[in-house]
């Protein structure tokens, strides 16, 4: 009976250790995912800003060209 109790304690500790390690891996994976999401969002925002600047410049050139006529 004493062996069963010790074995149960050992397995309980192993489970706690395993759960702790899994939690750390999950947190790390989520951190990496958030960083990748932030980079992607930043890239999309830059692309949209570049598109808007280009559109504005094109519109401005057309207006200047039309006013010169």
Secondary structure, 3 states (H helix, E strand, C coil): CHHHHHHHHHHHHHHHHHHHHHHHHHHHHHHHHHHHHHHHHHHHHHHHHHHHHHHHHHHHHHHHHHHHC
